[in-house]
Structures are given as structure tokens and as C-alpha cells.
Amino acid sequence: MVVVVMGVSGAGKSTFGAALAQALGWDFQEGDALHPPANVAKMCAGIPLDDADRAPWLARVAGWIADHAQRRRPGVISCSALKRAYRDYLRAAAPGWRLVYLRAPRAELLRRVREREHFMPVSLLDSQLQTLEEPSMDEHALVLDATLPVAALVERAIRAGGRES
């Protein structure tokens, strides 16, 4: 089983994903680490990524999911997965993974992005929010309030068991 933790920058994907993986004894992959250097350079420069930029990154994310699914090795991966098309691409590569969507108000996201050390500048948050297509009901995402403490989010995710995408 693989869990994909989605949301915009500052939602807490990495923090929650790592905590969930640790609680379950599963592998964790930081999705941002799979970005090609050119993507990181664009984001550092405050330039939003487009679909073409995201394609090689999504291929790497899909590869990680497929590898874990094929080996029946459980894992958690963080991935913004902002658009339905991106999530559909990941599903086509390896169906059966579970989606957790971390949602938080813009003001909280801004505060978090300002306070952390990350290559993505605050200026790109609004671009991500405009690009975001929240999961539809048919995607069976577990939607969590990202303003809650991480331990509470992990507990809710484990209790819910995720929902298959």
C-alpha cells in the first residue's frame, strides 16, 4: 500500500508524511527531492512550474509509487498533485494507492511558507492555490484539516485507513 500526501506548499505534506510513515513503520519519500534541478532553479527564481516542467517530476513520483506497489512495500510519498490530471497520471502508473489531502487556509499557508527554509518562495503560493484542483468525491481522498497538530492528523489517517484512489 502506498499513501500519497497532497496539498499546496506549506500544507505540511513532508512533516505529516514523515510522521505517518514513522508511525506505520513504512518508507517515506520526500516528493520535492525528486524534482529535476531545472525545476528547483525555476522555483528558486520565483517562476511557477507548468505542466511540461512537472512531467519529469511526476514520472519520478509515479516510478516510486509503482516500484513500491510492485514490491508490495508500503510507503508514503509527499507530492503536491495539484491537478486532477496529475493524480490520474499517478493512478495510471500504479492504481490502488491512497490519497490524503491536507487543506489549510491561505493565511496559515503563508505563515508556514514564510517561516520555513525551502527552495520555493512565498511568491509562488498564490500560483499553487490558483492551480489547485481539490480532489473530487470520486477520488476518495481523505481530507484533513492541516491546522490540526501532526499527531492528531496521523491518528485520524490511521483510524480512517486512507481511502483507495
C-alpha positions in Angstrom: 0.0 0.0 0.0 1.2 3.5 -0.8 -0.2 6.7 0.5 0.2 9.9 -1.5 0.0 13.1 0.7 -1.1 16.0 -1.5 -1.6 19.8 -0.9 0.0 23.1 -1.7 3.2 24.4 -0.3 3.0 24.9 3.4 0.2 22.4 4.0 2.6 20.1 5.9 2.9 17.3 3.4 6.5 16.4 4.4 6.0 16.8 8.1 2.8 14.7 8.1 4.0 12.2 5.6 7.2 11.5 7.6 5.2 11.2 10.8 2.7 8.9 9.2 5.4 6.7 7.7 7.2 6.5 11.0 4.1 5.6 12.9 3.4 2.8 10.5 7.0 1.7 10.0 6.8 2.4 6.3 9.2 4.0 3.8 8.9 7.8 3.3 9.8 9.7 0.2 10.0 13.5 0.1 8.5 14.3 -3.3 10.4 17.6 -3.6 13.6 15.6 -3.6 12.5 14.1 -7.0 12.3 17.4 -8.8 14.9 17.8 -11.5 17.5 20.6 -10.8 15.9 22.8 -13.5 12.6 22.8 -11.7 14.3 23.7 -8.4 16.1 26.6 -10.2 12.8 27.9 -11.6 11.1 27.8 -8.3 14.0 29.4 -6.5 13.7 32.2 -9.1 10.0 32.6 -8.3 8.9 31.2 -11.6 5.9 28.8 -11.4 6.2 25.4 -12.9 4.0 24.5 -15.9 2.7 21.1 -16.9 5.8 20.4 -19.1 8.1 21.2 -16.1 6.2 18.9 -13.9 6.1 15.9 -16.3 9.6 14.5 -15.4 8.9 15.0 -11.7 5.6 13.3 -11.9 7.2 10.4 -13.8 9.7 10.0 -10.9 6.9 10.1 -8.4 4.9 7.6 -10.4 8.0 5.4 -10.6 8.4 5.4 -6.8 4.8 4.5 -6.3 4.9 1.8 -9.0 8.1 0.3 -7.5 6.6 0.2 -4.0 3.4 -1.3 -5.3 5.1 -3.9 -7.4 7.4 -5.0 -4.5 4.4 -4.8 -2.1 6.4 -2.5 0.0 4.3 0.0 1.9 5.3 3.7 1.7 4.2 7.3 2.0 5.2 10.0 -0.5 4.6 13.7 -0.5 3.5 15.2 -3.8 1.6 18.4 -4.4 -0.5 16.6 -7.0 -2.3 19.9 -7.6 -4.4 18.9 -10.7 -6.7 16.0 -11.3 -4.8 15.2 -14.4 -1.6 14.7 -12.3 -3.4 12.4 -9.9 -4.9 10.5 -12.8 -1.4 10.1 -14.3 -0.2 8.7 -11.0 -3.2 6.3 -10.8 -2.5 5.0 -14.3 1.1 4.3 -13.4 0.1 2.4 -10.2 -3.5 2.1 -9.3 -4.7 1.3 -5.8 -2.7 3.9 -3.8 -4.5 6.0 -1.2 -4.8 9.8 -1.3 -4.6 12.1 1.7 -5.3 15.8 1.0 -4.0 18.3 3.6 -6.1 21.5 3.4 -5.3 24.8 5.3 -6.4 28.4 5.0 -4.3 30.7 2.8 -3.2 32.8 5.9 -1.9 29.7 7.6 -0.1 28.5 4.5 1.5 32.0 4.0 2.7 31.9 7.6 4.2 28.5 7.3 6.0 29.2 4.0 7.5 32.4 5.4 8.8 30.6 8.5 10.5 27.6 6.8 13.6 27.1 4.9 12.6 25.7 1.5 13.6 26.5 -2.1 10.0 27.6 -3.0 9.4 31.3 -2.3 6.3 32.7 -0.8 5.5 34.4 -4.1 4.6 31.0 -5.7 1.9 30.1 -3.1 -0.8 32.0 -4.9 0.1 30.3 -8.2 -0.2 26.9 -6.5 -3.6 27.9 -5.0 -4.8 29.0 -8.4 -3.6 25.8 -10.0 -5.1 23.6 -7.2 -8.0 21.3 -8.2 -9.2 19.8 -4.9 -9.9 16.1 -5.1 -13.4 15.2 -6.3 -15.6 12.8 -4.4 -14.8 10.0 -6.9 -11.1 10.3 -5.9 -12.0 9.1 -2.4 -9.4 11.3 -0.7 -9.1 11.5 3.0 -9.3 15.3 3.5 -7.6 16.5 6.7 -7.5 19.9 8.3 -3.8 20.7 8.2 -4.1 23.2 11.0 -4.5 20.4 13.5 -1.5 19.0 15.4 0.5 16.5 13.3 -0.1 13.7 15.9 -3.9 14.2 15.6 -3.6 14.1 11.8 -1.6 10.9 11.9 -4.1 9.3 14.3 -7.0 10.3 12.0 -5.3 8.9 8.9 -4.5 5.6 10.6 -8.0 5.3 12.0 -9.5 6.1 8.6 -7.2 3.6 6.9 -7.0 6.0 4.0 -9.3 5.6 1.0 -8.3 3.9 -2.2 -7.7 6.2 -5.2 
